[in-house]
Each structure stands twice: as structure tokens, then as C-alpha cells.
Amino acid sequence: MLSNRYQEDRTYEELIAEALMQIPFYSGEWTNLHPSDPGITILENLTAFEVLQQNKIHEITPRVLKMLLKLVGFEAGKGRCARVLLAAGNLREPLVLPANQPFRLGELCYETNRSIRLPACRLTGVYSVREGRKQDLSWLLNREVQVPASVFGEHPAEGFCLWLTADGLPEPGEEMIFYVTVADRHDRNPFGEKQDHTFAEIRWECYTGQGFVPMHVRDETGGLLVSGELRMRLPGERAVPCEEAPDGQYAIRATLLRADYDVRPRLVQMDGFLFEVWQKETLSACYTFNRVVSASLPARLLGDGYVTVFCKEEKGSSYRKYEPCPDPGEKGRYYEVQEGEDGLVTWFFDRRRFGYGPAKVKNAIKIVVYQEEIMRRFSLGTVLGCDHQGIRLPAGHVVADSFCIIAKRTDAGGEPVYDFVRPGRYGENDLSYDLYENDGLLMIEDAGDYIGAKLYMGTFSVTKGAEGNIRGGNTFTAPGVSPSVRFYNPRPGAGGCCRETLPEVKKRFLADLKKPFVAVTAKDYEELVKDTPKLCIKKVRACMSGSGNLVKIAVMPATDEPFPGLSKAYRRAIERRLEERRLLTTRIEIVPPVYTPVDVRGVIYVKRQYEDSLEQIEEAIRRKMDYIHSDRNFGEILKFDEIFHEIEALDCVEFIYELSLYPQNPGLAKLVEADIVPNENCLCYAGTITLQTE
């Protein structure tokens, strides 16, 4: 293990004592073993040097530890920005949000990653349609009302429908994001990232001029079983109002094609027409334009007005820096800039007029916009060419995915050229560097052809990691957007974290060693079954059968049924998980749960002042004998003493004159002396309680 020390490591005192004891074996003339003897002084120095060497040899440096962890498949997890879904309220007309549009919540800043067009649409109704009967569930659109609704009824079946109506839908081919909040009544294991149809299959359709047309939907809810997103891609046909819809508006319909639910879907909220933002604050942004001779940006994105413009004049070449034209008659690398009445700032390039201009190639123009605080540390320094040159950045917790620096060199003619360099490039002549985003540090590993190059800030964003994982229901402000439009997040933020440190990776590795992968012990089998993806497992017990290498595993799912059974879907999922992890010669049998009632008879003397003593006693007995809803497991002995003391401890009970327990099904549970011993896959519960109170 990475944290173990060598057992043979000894202290200086132990080594010098051993050396002194061995002197007589090698020299009979050396009799002065006191510190005053020069030989002893030499021996002490050599021993101390050995201890230093021993510690150095056994030292595991961070770099070595990092490589060792990588060998076993553990690398530091990347830092990620928290992701939040926002809804726009009071939106009267479509709104275009540019890339890096900020949304503020206190000290936290969230931004869009790309340009987004928000449609002026809102959900108006939610309806359940079952066997020709319509039920209005539109309270699911009200954030103030948290009343669960069984959208497919108490017994979902093929053909049942869920209708969503809206006062409009986006353009054909556009994507819509909905978020469904489910009433979580059971602890369900995660479904995973891929769309899952284990328990249900739903066809989503949009009403168009050609009738209902299927849509491509990425369902993260497992068929409305867990809270998650529904990402719908509208068909190529334009949506139109539907006369069949309960309120005659635009309609989206979800139809059950298969319903094998273990728990019936119960929703508490439905939110639609959402868009994504990420918790980050862009201090310098680079906007790229392809194959154009002019470029435009909203004026509100220019911030403090520090702008640098670069153009690529030939395919595959480096960039050249362009400046504002000082005089209409000047020749050189210039541009003209104008601000229009629509709030757009446009840069114009004219090769005929100025003699230079961008080529019509990919990534032809780059416009870098800086905030004032970054301009103060715009220059990062010079590439020296030495090993592991460290350069400090203006701030820590950098967003690595969007980070880049600008390297300035000179070409063969002595003119400056610029390259945008991202971390992780390891070509033969590339500038290779590692980004330590938590510390705000970049470490140059290989200078390549960039020795002597000047480095400047390119794109630079910072994040606050897990602080961005906010709760749901917050109201955001959007600079540059009309204050009448309200933005709020119906669901919590998720995914925000900082890059893992080396101690955190080591801790994760050690924790992974304790997780069972190959099932050997009963505890291994039980933990693997409990963690089976997408299932709700309430109880499980594994035991060795007497007939050879057979392991029997009793499993009780957590469902809405009073006495849950084990469906084929559950059995297949558990068998598939255990088949990959069982020992080669071990056979596995998944056993469904069985239930047996236990009758109670007795005579109990109670105190006169308690009028409801019989009800209290029966309630105590049922609570103590309930294996289904309590933590009691399969095969656990129901002891007579426990029931006796549970009744005796009640305030209303004077003393117990007579008490006895009897299993109704002797084949599932046996009476051993006064105790009830159930089978290995049996759960008990209170049956008929016959009590006489005196």
C-alpha cells in the first residue's frame, strides 16, 4: 500500500548500538568504545549518513506518487464549473443571449458558454389521460404548490398519456430542456449517464400540421422515476396549436409503450424552456470568427473597453496584431470600428484599402476582450527555456477548459507574430506547459521553438468550485437584460468542484480498495446487490447453501406494494451484476422474499386510568414484529423476550399474566421454544392479535 513504511527501517540509536556490539568480532585491539575515540566518531558519522540515505530511499515524492497512482488507474479529477438550469419569466418576445452573458447571484457569477436564443414560450398545463379520462395536473407548474401527482395513475399501463401544453414552441429543429422533480420516496441507486428503459418506454411527440410527430428525447429520468432533465429536439415540421389538447394550445404528448414500474411515477414540479449556465467569471474572453471580413459583438460584452484584435492572413499561419486606423489614408494592419444603434460593435477589415486583412479561413479573426484587473497583469513574462519554469497567474481556481495564453515571437523578417497556446500540447516544436488551476500556476515543461517568446494573457476564467452548487429557487440578475425579465433556477446547481489534490486522489484510491469487486464473503454479495444501478433495494441477505458452492441471496425491493415481490427486471439486473463478480466455481441463486404473519395471544393486566391500553399494546406489538418496514433482516430470530419486554415497558401495563407467539405458516417460520425462527428468505409481521386485558 502506498502509505506503508518498510518494516526494517531502524532508528539511529538502534543502528549505532548494533555497530558497537559487533566491534569485538572484527578487532580485539579496539577497546576504547567511548565517544572520545576518533574511531567511534567516524562510526557515528557513517551511521548518521546511513539513516539519511535510508529515509531518502524510502521517500515517495509527489511526482512518484502521482505516477504510481496513474499505474493503477487513478488520476486527479479535473475541476469543473457548477452547472445550473435557468428559466426566464415575464419574457414577452424572443431574447438572444450572447456567449459569456453573466448572471449574478450575490458574489457568484454564472455565464452562458455559447449564444442562446430564448423563445417567448411558457408551459400552460399538465394533464394525465388514462382510458379516455383527463385529469388536470397543472398545479405541477406552480412552484409554491408541492403536491405530488401520479401522472400515470396508481396502476400505469400501456397507452396511458401525459400531455404538456404551451402557449408557443421554438423553431423546428431547436432543442428544448425540461426539468422534472419527482417525489423521492425510496432510495434508488443512480441510473447512470445513458438513457435507460428498464422500467418503462415512453414515446414523446409534438403536434404539427401533420399531426403528432415523434421527437428525439434524451431522458435522464428513467421514465419519470427520478428527478432529471428531458432534452427534446423538435421535429422538422413547424408546431401548430392542437384542437385535441385540453386547452387548445401547442401540445407535447408522452405515451407509455411499456410500463413495468417498480414504483409508480409521482411528480411534484415540472419546469420547461430552460437554458444552461455555468458558474464562472470570465476576466478575459476570446471571440473567434470564421471566413469573414468583419466581426460584431454586443457592446455590453466589451466591459471596460480593453480589446485586442488578431487576424490570420494565410491558412496555417500565426496571427498578426491589428490596430485601429489612425488616418483614413494610412496603410498597414488596421481596422475600423463602429457601434450601431442595435447595440452591436463591428470591426471592419479591408485588404484593398489597408494592404492587409484576414484570409477567408477557419478562425480567421480573434478578438480578445479584457477586464481592467487582468490588464494590470496582462504580461506574464518571457520563456527562458529552462526546465520547469513556473509562471504565476493573476488568480487561482482557473477554468482549464477555456484557458489559453498568447505567445509573441518574431518571424524571419523580424515582424511580431502571435500564437494562442492551450495547455496539454506536446508536439515536437510546441510550447508545452501544465496548468495547475487550483494554485493559479503554469509550469513550462518544454519551450520548443518558443525560447525568448513573450507571454500574455489570452482567455482566462475563474470559478468557485463546489460553492456554485446552489440550492434551487434563487432569483438571478442579468446585466444588460431588461429587469422585467426574471431568471430563476428551478433545480439545484450540480457538478462544481476543484481539481483533485494528490492527497485526495490517494484517499480515493484507498477507499476504492475497500469496495468489493469480486464477491467472496456474504458482506461482499450484500453490498454488491444493494449498489445495483437503478434499483431500489431495501433488504438483502446472502448465505451459503448446504449443497456445494451455492450462494442464496434473498432480496426485498422498496416498492409501493405492501408485500414487495421480486420482478424479472430486478432479478435480471442483480444476476447480471453478480455474474461479473462471482468466483468461477460459485453458483448464485436469487431468492424472492416470502412473508409470514405471527399470531399473538395473551392475558395482560393493565392500569385503570388508561382507557386506550389495548390499542397501545397492539401498536407496540405490531411495531416490534414488523420486519417489512423496520431494519430487521431476513431470517432474523423474533425473540419472545423482546416482545415481552416491549409490552412490559408500556406505562399502561401492570404486568403480563400470559403471552405466546405462533407462526401462521410453519413452513416459513418455526416455533423453537418460545421464539420464532423464520427461514433465510422470510420476513415476519404481526398477524392476529388476541389479547385479554384485566
C-alpha positions in Angstrom: 0.0 0.0 0.0 1.2 3.5 -0.8 1.2 4.6 2.8 3.2 1.7 4.3 6.7 2.1 5.6 9.4 -0.6 5.4 9.4 -2.8 8.4 13.2 -3.0 8.6 13.6 0.8 9.0 15.6 1.4 12.2 16.5 4.5 14.2 20.0 5.9 14.6 20.2 4.7 18.2 19.4 1.1 17.1 22.0 1.1 14.4 24.8 2.6 16.5 24.1 0.1 19.3 24.3 -2.8 16.9 27.6 -1.5 15.4 29.2 -1.1 18.8 28.2 -4.7 19.7 29.9 -6.1 16.6 33.3 -4.3 17.1 34.8 -7.2 19.2 34.1 -9.7 16.4 36.3 -7.7 14.0 39.0 -6.3 16.2 40.4 -7.4 19.6 42.6 -4.4 19.9 39.9 -1.8 19.7 38.9 -1.5 23.3 38.1 2.2 23.7 34.4 2.5 22.8 33.8 5.9 24.3 32.7 8.9 22.3 36.2 10.4 22.8 37.7 7.8 20.5 38.2 9.1 16.9 37.0 5.7 15.5 33.7 6.0 17.4 33.3 9.5 15.9 33.8 8.1 12.4 31.4 5.3 13.1 28.7 7.7 14.4 29.1 9.8 11.3 28.7 6.8 9.0 25.7 5.6 10.9 24.0 9.0 10.7 24.7 9.1 6.9 23.1 5.6 6.6 20.0 6.9 8.3 19.7 9.9 6.0 20.2 7.6 2.9 17.6 5.2 4.3 15.0 7.9 4.7 15.7 9.3 1.2 15.5 5.9 -0.5 12.1 5.3 1.1 10.7 8.7 0.4 7.9 8.8 -2.1 8.0 12.2 -3.8 4.7 13.7 -5.1 5.8 13.0 -8.7 6.5 9.4 -7.9 3.2 9.0 -6.0 1.4 10.6 -8.9 2.9 8.1 -11.4 2.2 5.1 -9.0 -1.5 6.1 -8.8 -1.7 6.5 -12.5 -0.4 3.0 -13.0 -3.5 1.7 -11.1 -5.9 3.9 -13.0 -6.2 6.8 -10.6 -5.6 10.3 -11.9 -6.6 13.7 -10.4 -10.2 14.6 -11.3 -10.4 17.8 -13.3 -12.0 20.9 -11.8 -15.5 21.6 -13.2 -17.8 24.6 -13.1 -21.1 24.1 -11.4 -24.0 23.8 -14.0 -27.3 25.5 -13.4 -30.5 25.4 -15.4 -32.3 28.8 -15.6 -35.9 29.7 -16.5 -36.9 33.1 -17.9 -40.1 34.6 -16.5 -42.1 37.5 -18.0 -40.4 37.1 -21.3 -42.6 38.9 -23.9 -40.5 38.3 -27.0 -37.6 36.1 -28.0 -34.3 37.1 -26.4 -30.8 36.4 -27.7 -28.1 35.9 -25.1 -24.5 36.1 -26.3 -21.7 33.8 -25.2 -20.4 34.7 -21.7 -23.6 36.6 -20.8 -23.3 37.0 -17.0 -26.0 36.1 -14.4 -25.3 37.1 -10.9 -26.4 35.7 -7.6 -24.7 37.6 -4.8 -21.0 37.2 -5.2 -21.4 34.2 -7.6 -21.3 34.7 -11.3 -22.8 32.3 -13.9 -22.3 32.6 -17.6 -23.5 31.1 -20.9 -21.0 29.1 -22.9 -22.5 30.0 -26.2 -25.0 32.2 -27.8 -28.6 31.2 -26.9 -31.9 32.2 -28.3 -34.7 32.1 -25.7 -38.2 31.6 -27.1 -41.1 33.6 -25.6 -42.8 30.4 -24.6 -44.1 29.0 -21.3 -45.9 25.8 -20.2 -49.6 26.4 -19.5 -50.9 23.0 -18.5 -50.1 19.4 -17.5 -52.7 16.7 -18.0 -53.0 13.0 -17.4 -55.0 11.0 -19.9 -56.0 7.4 -19.0 -58.6 5.3 -20.7 -60.3 8.4 -22.1 -60.4 10.3 -18.8 -58.5 13.5 -18.5 -57.1 14.8 -15.2 -55.8 18.3 -14.8 -52.4 18.3 -13.0 -51.4 21.9 -13.9 -50.6 22.7 -10.2 -47.2 21.0 -11.1 -46.3 24.3 -12.8 -46.7 26.3 -9.6 -43.5 26.4 -7.6 -45.5 27.3 -4.5 -47.5 24.1 -4.5 -45.6 20.9 -3.7 -48.4 18.3 -4.0 -47.3 15.0 -5.6 -49.3 13.8 -8.7 -49.4 10.2 -10.0 -49.1 11.2 -13.7 -49.9 7.7 -15.0 -52.3 6.8 -12.2 -52.0 4.2 -9.4 -51.6 1.4 -12.0 -49.6 2.6 -15.0 -50.4 0.7 -18.2 -49.6 0.8 -21.9 -51.4 3.6 -23.7 -51.6 6.0 -20.8 -50.6 9.6 -21.7 -49.1 12.7 -20.2 -49.9 16.0 -22.0 -47.9 19.2 -21.8 -49.4 22.3 -23.3 -47.7 25.6 -24.0 -48.6 29.0 -25.5 -45.8 28.5 -28.1 -42.9 26.3 -29.1 -39.4 27.1 -30.5 -38.5 26.9 -34.2 -38.3 23.5 -35.9 -35.2 21.5 -35.1 -34.4 23.5 -31.9 -33.8 21.8 -28.6 -35.9 22.3 -25.5 -34.8 21.5 -21.9 -37.4 20.5 -19.3 -36.7 19.5 -15.7 -38.9 17.1 -13.8 -38.9 17.0 -10.0 -40.0 13.6 -8.6 -41.3 12.8 -5.1 -38.4 10.7 -3.8 -40.0 8.1 -1.5 -37.4 5.4 -1.9 -33.6 5.4 -2.0 -32.9 4.5 -5.7 -29.4 3.8 -7.0 -28.3 6.1 -9.8 -29.4 5.2 -13.3 -26.1 6.3 -14.9 -25.4 8.6 -17.8 -27.0 6.6 -20.5 -30.8 6.6 -21.2 -32.4 3.7 -19.5 -35.6 1.8 -20.5 -35.6 -0.8 -17.7 -38.9 0.0 -16.2 -40.7 1.9 -18.9 -40.6 3.0 -22.5 -42.2 6.4 -23.5 -42.8 7.9 -26.9 -42.6 11.7 -26.9 -44.4 13.5 -29.7 -45.1 17.1 -30.8 -48.2 18.2 -32.6 -47.6 19.7 -36.0 -49.6 20.4 -39.2 -49.1 16.7 -40.0 -50.4 15.5 -36.6 -48.3 14.2 -33.8 -44.7 13.6 -34.9 -42.2 11.7 -32.8 -39.3 13.7 -31.2 -35.8 12.6 -30.3 -35.6 12.9 -26.5 -32.7 12.3 -24.1 -34.5 11.2 -20.9 -32.4 11.4 -17.7 -35.4 10.5 -15.5 -35.6 6.7 -16.3 -39.2 7.1 -17.4 -40.1 9.9 -14.9 -38.8 7.8 -12.0 -36.1 10.1 -10.8 -35.6 13.9 -10.9 -33.8 14.9 -14.0 -33.7 16.6 -17.4 -35.7 15.9 -20.6 -33.9 17.3 -23.6 -36.3 17.3 -26.6 -35.3 18.0 -30.2 -38.3 19.4 -32.1 -39.1 17.8 -35.5 -38.5 19.5 -38.8 -42.2 20.3 -39.2 -43.4 23.5 -37.5 -45.6 23.1 -34.4 -49.2 24.3 -34.5 -52.0 24.5 -31.9 -53.7 21.3 -31.2 -57.5 21.2 -31.0 -57.4 17.9 -29.1 -55.3 19.4 -26.4 -57.2 20.1 -23.2 -56.8 23.9 -23.6 -56.4 24.0 -27.4 -52.8 25.2 -27.3 -49.5 23.8 -28.5 -49.1 20.2 -27.3 -46.4 17.7 -26.4 -47.6 14.2 -25.6 -45.8 11.3 -23.8 -47.3 7.9 -24.3 -46.4 4.8 -22.4 -45.4 2.0 -24.8 -44.3 -0.3 -21.9 -44.9 0.0 -18.1 -43.0 -2.3 -15.8 -42.6 0.2 -13.0 -41.5 -0.9 -9.6 -42.6 2.5 -8.2 -45.4 4.5 -9.9 -44.1 7.9 -11.1 -45.2 10.8 -8.8 -44.2 14.3 -9.9 -44.1 17.4 -7.7 -42.9 20.0 -10.3 -42.5 20.5 -14.0 -40.3 23.3 -15.5 -39.8 24.0 -19.1 -37.9 26.0 -21.7 -34.7 26.1 -19.6 -31.2 27.0 -20.6 -27.8 26.2 -19.2 -25.3 28.5 -17.4 -22.0 27.7 -15.7 -20.6 29.2 -12.5 -17.5 31.1 -13.7 -16.4 34.6 -14.2 -14.6 35.5 -17.4 -11.9 38.0 -16.9 -10.6 37.9 -20.4 -12.5 36.3 -23.3 -11.6 35.4 -26.9 -14.2 35.5 -29.6 -13.4 33.7 -32.8 -14.9 34.4 -36.3 -14.5 32.2 -39.4 -14.1 33.2 -43.0 -15.4 36.8 -42.6 -14.0 40.3 -43.3 -16.0 41.9 -40.4 -16.9 40.8 -36.9 -19.6 42.0 -34.5 -20.1 41.8 -30.7 -22.7 43.2 -28.3 -21.4 46.4 -26.7 -22.2 45.1 -23.2 -19.6 42.3 -23.6 -16.8 44.8 -24.1 -16.8 45.6 -20.4 -14.0 48.1 -19.6 -13.1 48.5 -23.3 -9.7 46.8 -23.4 -9.8 45.0 -26.7 -7.0 43.4 -28.8 -7.6 42.2 -32.4 -5.7 39.4 -34.2 -6.0 38.2 -37.7 -4.7 35.2 -39.7 -3.5 36.3 -43.1 -2.8 32.9 -44.5 -4.1 29.4 -43.9 -2.0 27.7 -41.2 0.0 30.8 -40.3 0.3 32.5 -36.9 -1.7 35.6 -36.1 -0.9 39.3 -36.7 -1.9 42.0 -34.4 -4.2 44.7 -35.9 -4.7 48.3 -34.6 -7.4 51.0 -35.1 -6.8 53.0 -38.2 -5.2 56.3 -37.2 -5.8 58.1 -40.5 -8.0 57.1 -43.5 -5.1 57.3 -45.9 -2.7 55.0 -43.8 -1.6 51.6 -45.0 -0.9 48.8 -42.6 -2.6 46.2 -40.3 -5.6 48.3 -39.4 -9.3 48.1 -38.9 -12.2 50.4 -38.5 -14.7 50.0 -35.6 -18.3 51.3 -35.5 -21.1 51.0 -32.9 -24.6 50.6 -34.3 -28.0 51.5 -33.0 -28.7 47.9 -32.4 -26.1 47.8 -29.6 -23.5 45.9 -31.8 -19.9 46.9 -32.2 -18.5 45.9 -35.6 -14.8 45.7 -36.7 -14.3 46.2 -40.5 -11.2 44.9 -42.3 -10.4 46.0 -45.9 -7.4 44.3 -47.6 -7.6 46.6 -50.7 -7.7 49.8 -48.6 -5.1 49.0 -46.0 -3.0 46.4 -47.8 -3.5 43.8 -45.2 -6.6 41.8 -44.0 -7.8 38.4 -42.7 -7.9 35.5 -45.0 -11.2 33.7 -45.5 -10.1 30.7 -43.5 -11.2 29.0 -40.3 -10.5 31.0 -37.1 -9.6 34.0 -39.3 -10.3 36.7 -36.6 -9.8 36.6 -32.9 -11.0 39.5 -30.7 -9.7 39.3 -27.1 -11.6 41.4 -24.5 -10.0 42.1 -21.1 -11.3 43.4 -17.8 -9.3 46.1 -16.1 -8.0 43.8 -13.3 -6.5 41.5 -15.9 -4.9 44.3 -17.9 -2.8 45.2 -14.8 -1.1 41.8 -15.2 -1.5 41.3 -18.9 2.1 40.4 -19.4 3.2 37.1 -17.9 6.9 37.1 -18.7 9.4 35.6 -21.0 10.0 31.9 -21.9 13.5 31.2 -20.6 14.0 27.7 -21.9 14.9 26.2 -18.6 13.3 23.1 -17.1 10.1 23.6 -15.1 9.8 27.3 -15.4 6.9 28.4 -13.2 4.7 31.4 -14.1 2.2 32.8 -11.6 -1.2 33.7 -12.9 -3.4 36.6 -11.7 -5.7 34.3 -9.7 -6.3 30.7 -8.7 -9.1 28.2 -9.4 -8.8 28.7 -13.2 -11.2 27.1 -15.6 -8.9 24.8 -17.5 -11.2 24.1 -20.5 -11.2 27.7 -21.7 -7.7 28.8 -20.7 -5.0 29.8 -23.1 -2.1 32.2 -23.3 -0.7 34.3 -26.2 2.9 33.8 -27.2 4.6 36.6 -29.1 7.6 35.8 -31.4 9.2 37.3 -34.4 9.2 35.8 -37.9 12.0 35.5 -40.4 11.5 39.2 -41.3 11.7 40.4 -37.7 8.0 41.2 -37.5 5.9 40.0 -34.5 3.6 37.0 -34.8 1.2 35.6 -32.2 0.1 32.1 -31.3 -2.8 31.1 -29.0 -1.4 28.2 -26.9 -3.5 25.9 -24.8 -2.2 23.6 -22.0 -1.5 19.9 -22.8 0.1 20.4 -26.3 3.1 18.1 -26.6 4.3 18.4 -30.2 7.9 18.4 -31.1 8.2 22.2 -31.5 5.2 23.2 -29.4 5.2 25.3 -26.2 4.3 22.6 -23.7 3.1 23.5 -20.2 0.9 22.1 -17.4 -1.7 24.2 -15.8 -2.2 23.9 -12.0 -5.6 25.5 -11.9 -6.1 25.4 -8.2 -2.9 27.3 -7.5 -3.1 29.7 -10.4 0.3 28.5 -11.8 1.5 27.2 -15.2 4.7 25.1 -15.4 6.6 25.1 -18.7 7.8 21.6 -19.5 9.2 22.2 -23.0 9.8 25.5 -24.6 10.1 24.1 -28.1 10.6 26.9 -30.7 9.3 29.5 -28.2 12.5 30.3 -26.3 12.6 34.0 -25.8 8.9 34.4 -26.6 6.8 36.9 -24.6 3.7 35.5 -22.9 0.5 37.4 -22.4 -2.9 36.6 -21.0 -5.3 35.0 -23.5 -8.7 33.6 -22.3 -8.9 33.5 -18.5 -11.9 32.5 -16.4 -12.1 31.6 -12.7 -14.6 29.5 -10.8 -15.5 28.8 -7.1 -15.9 25.1 -7.5 -18.4 23.5 -5.1 -19.7 26.9 -4.0 -21.6 27.1 -7.3 -23.7 24.0 -6.3 -26.5 26.2 -5.0 -30.0 25.2 -3.9 -32.9 25.6 -6.2 -35.3 28.5 -6.3 -32.9 31.5 -6.5 -33.5 34.7 -8.5 -30.7 35.9 -10.7 -29.9 39.3 -12.2 -28.6 39.6 -15.7 -26.6 42.8 -16.6 -27.6 44.3 -19.9 -31.0 42.5 -19.9 -34.3 44.2 -19.1 -35.0 44.0 -15.4 -38.6 43.0 -16.1 -37.3 39.6 -17.2 -36.8 37.3 -14.1 -34.4 34.5 -14.1 -34.6 31.7 -11.5 -33.2 28.2 -11.2 -35.9 25.5 -10.5 -33.3 22.8 -9.7 -30.1 22.9 -7.6 -26.7 23.5 -9.2 -24.5 20.5 -9.7 -21.1 19.3 -10.8 -19.0 22.2 -9.4 -15.7 21.1 -7.9 -12.0 22.0 -7.8 -9.3 19.8 -9.3 -8.4 17.0 -7.0 -5.2 17.3 -5.0 -2.8 14.4 -4.7 -3.8 13.6 -1.1 -7.5 13.4 -2.3 -6.6 11.1 -5.1 -4.7 8.9 -2.7 -7.7 8.9 -0.3 -10.0 7.9 -3.2 -7.6 5.1 -4.1 -7.5 3.7 -0.6 -11.3 3.9 -0.3 -11.6 2.0 -3.6 -9.5 -0.8 -2.2 -12.2 -1.4 0.4 -15.0 -1.7 -2.2 -15.8 -5.3 -3.1 -15.3 -6.1 -6.8 -15.1 -9.9 -6.6 -17.7 -11.4 -4.3 -16.2 -13.7 -1.7 -17.8 -13.1 1.7 -21.6 -12.7 2.4 -21.0 -9.0 3.1 -19.5 -8.6 -0.4 -22.6 -10.1 -2.0 -24.9 -8.0 0.0 -23.1 -4.7 -0.7 -22.9 -5.5 -4.5 -26.7 -6.2 -4.6 -27.5 -3.1 -2.6 -25.5 -0.9 -5.1 -27.0 -2.4 -8.2 -27.7 0.5 -10.6 -31.2 1.9 -11.0 -32.8 -0.5 -8.4 -34.4 0.3 -5.0 -33.1 -2.3 -2.6 -34.4 -2.3 0.9 -33.2 -5.6 2.4 -30.7 -8.3 1.2 -29.2 -11.3 2.9 -26.6 -13.7 1.4 -25.9 -17.1 2.9 -24.2 -20.3 1.8 -26.4 -23.2 0.9 -25.6 -26.7 2.2 -25.3 -28.1 -1.3 -21.8 -27.2 -2.5 -20.8 -23.8 -3.9 -24.2 -22.3 -4.0 -24.9 -18.8 -2.6 -28.5 -17.9 -2.0 -29.3 -14.2 -1.9 -32.7 -13.1 -0.6 -33.7 -9.6 -1.9 -36.6 -7.3 -1.0 -37.1 -4.3 -3.2 -38.5 -1.0 -1.9 -41.7 -0.5 -3.9 -45.3 0.7 -3.3 -46.6 -2.8 -2.7 -47.5 -3.9 0.9 -45.6 -7.1 0.3 -43.0 -6.4 -2.4 -42.0 -9.3 -4.7 -39.0 -9.6 -7.0 -39.8 -8.8 -10.6 -38.0 -10.2 -13.6 -36.3 -6.8 -14.2 -34.9 -6.8 -10.7 -33.7 -10.4 -11.0 -32.0 -9.8 -14.4 -30.2 -6.7 -13.2 -28.9 -8.4 -10.0 -27.9 -11.6 -11.8 -26.1 -9.5 -14.5 -24.1 -7.6 -11.8 -23.2 -10.6 -9.8 -22.2 -12.7 -12.8 -19.3 -10.4 -13.5 -18.0 -10.6 -9.9 -18.6 -14.1 -8.6 -15.9 -16.7 -8.2 -15.5 -19.1 -11.1 -16.9 -22.2 -9.3 -19.6 -20.4 -7.3 -23.2 -20.7 -8.3 -25.7 -17.9 -7.4 -29.5 -18.2 -6.8 -31.6 -15.0 -6.3 -34.4 -15.8 -3.9 -37.6 -13.7 -3.7 -38.9 -12.6 -0.3 -41.7 -14.5 1.5 -43.8 -13.2 4.3 -45.5 -14.9 7.2 -47.8 -13.4 9.9 -47.2 -14.3 13.5 -50.2 -14.5 15.8 -50.1 -13.2 19.4 -52.2 -14.4 22.3 -52.1 -13.2 25.8 -53.6 -12.0 29.1 -52.4 -8.7 30.4 -53.2 -6.7 33.5 -53.4 -3.0 32.8 -53.8 0.1 34.9 -57.3 1.5 35.4 -56.5 5.1 34.4 -55.6 4.2 30.8 -58.6 3.8 28.6 -56.7 3.0 25.4 -54.4 0.5 26.9 -55.4 -2.3 24.4 -54.7 0.0 21.4 -51.3 0.9 22.9 -50.3 -2.7 23.4 -51.4 -3.8 19.9 -49.4 -0.9 18.4 -46.3 -1.8 20.3 -46.6 -5.5 19.2 -47.1 -4.6 15.5 -44.2 -2.1 15.6 -41.8 -4.6 17.2 -42.8 -7.5 14.9 -42.7 -5.5 11.7 -39.8 -6.9 9.6 -41.0 -5.2 6.4 -40.6 -1.5 7.3 -38.0 -1.8 10.1 -34.3 -2.6 10.0 -34.9 -6.3 10.8 -33.4 -8.5 8.1 -34.3 -11.9 6.5 -34.1 -14.9 8.9 -33.6 -12.8 12.0 -35.0 -14.6 15.0 -38.0 -13.0 16.6 -37.3 -13.5 20.3 -40.1 -13.9 22.8 -38.2 -11.8 25.4 -38.1 -8.8 23.1 -41.9 -8.8 22.6 -42.4 -9.4 26.4 -40.2 -6.5 27.4 -41.7 -4.2 24.8 -45.2 -4.7 26.3 -44.0 -4.7 29.8 -42.2 -1.3 29.3 -45.6 0.4 28.4 -46.9 2.8 31.1 -50.3 1.4 30.9 -49.3 -2.2 31.7 -49.3 -3.5 35.2 -47.9 -7.0 34.5 -48.2 -9.8 31.9 -50.0 -12.8 33.0 -49.8 -14.9 29.8 -48.2 -14.4 26.4 -47.5 -16.7 23.4 -46.4 -16.4 19.8 -47.4 -18.7 16.9 -46.4 -18.5 13.2 -49.3 -19.0 10.8 -47.2 -20.8 8.2 -44.9 -23.4 9.9 -43.2 -24.0 6.6 -41.8 -20.4 6.5 -41.1 -20.0 10.2 -40.8 -22.4 13.1 -41.6 -22.1 16.8 -38.4 -23.0 18.7 -39.2 -23.0 22.4 -40.9 -19.6 22.7 -39.0 -17.8 19.8 -39.9 -17.6 16.1 -37.2 -18.7 13.7 -38.0 -17.6 10.1 -36.4 -19.1 7.0 -33.5 -17.4 5.4 -35.7 -15.5 2.9 -38.6 -14.9 5.2 -39.8 -11.7 6.8 -42.3 -11.7 9.7 -45.1 -9.3 10.6 -47.9 -9.2 13.1 -50.9 -11.4 12.3 -53.9 -11.9 14.5 -53.5 -10.3 17.9 -55.8 -11.8 20.6 -55.4 -10.1 23.9 -57.5 -10.2 27.1 -56.9 -7.2 29.4 -57.8 -7.3 33.1 
